[in-house]
Amino acid sequence: MKIPVSKPYLSGNELKYVTKAIKDSWISSRGEFIEKFENKFSSIHGTKYGAASSSGTNALILALRALNIGEGDEVIVPEFTMVATAWAVSYTGAKPVFVDCGDDLNIDVSKIEEKITPRTKAIIPVHIYGKRANMEKIIEIAYEYNLYVIEDSCEAHGVPITGDIACFSLYGNKIITAGEGGICITNSKRLSDQMKHLRGMAFNKEHTFLHKKFAYNFRMTNLQAAVALAQTEKLKSILKKRKQIEKWYNEGLRGLPVMVKIKRDVLWYYDILAPRRDELMKYLADNGIETRVFFKPMSQQPMYFNPDYKKLKAYYYSLKGLYLPTFTQMTKKEVDYVCQKIREFYGK
């Protein structure tokens, strides 16, 4: 049996909508599906406005720029995240300031305030592997210090937002996908309009080719939006299917020294902390099961290197953690096979 770590779930209106876009000749960054996707995705998350983009990283950049964050500013970023979160800050000219994770892998809210300076403008909590960060405390800190909150929700489709802007990825391994793409959602029309302006090279209404600010070509195509809309229509059922997969894994791995006890709000990947992790991954690979290691801390990355990175919880978990195959159409037979091979490895 061969089980990939991820694969997209394209079982709804994806082909129908893409075919319509092609037949109507609307395949670029204009067309009906872009606005329909933005409205549907923002509505399903309880917000008023959406601004689609060409990737999740670019969504973060648009959010930062819309909040006027740039050169000389600082932004609080988790140590434990995918590097794109930090890169988005650096791309704007601002400086990412890193805060270690707690045992839930999310940013340790008790360590945020000590990193705040007069140059701090925002906090970017990341809902790691579908586990919602402690947004109540983060919002409280942001209020006290007059900071913006940009939620990196790239791994947490379906989790309600409370910050100023939330950014999602639609990459091929995400809960819902358009192959590539992203979206920012917010309750501020001004911020939404600004992100749409910036994603479209800051053209003015008359399209005079006079651009008054630096902007980007971060536009989503109508073809991508057609897929994204069809995926969004299924989000609730997708989350339900993934919750079932999580239960199967919970049952199959019960009693093993690999369980993550922190509650997931939604299931992106089923993450575990595994003794002899690298040996386990090789054993699973030899049996046709694909896995991935956890993120490395930002302070271990060459462009942000801090020689003290080994003191971080993020580093400790990066050495032990991996995630198992998780995709919406995964069967109980496949989950049972993965669990069986893990049990074999540990002699259980």
Helices and strands as residue ranges (DSSP letters): H 14-23, H 32-44, E 49-53, H 56-66, E 74-78, H 83-91, E 95-99, G 109-111, G 113-115, E 120-123, G 128-130, H 135-145, E 148-152, E 165-169, E 182-186, H 189-199, H 222-233, H 235-253, E 270-273, H 277-286, E 292-293, G 298-300, G 302-304, G 309-311, H 313-320, E 321-324, H 332-345
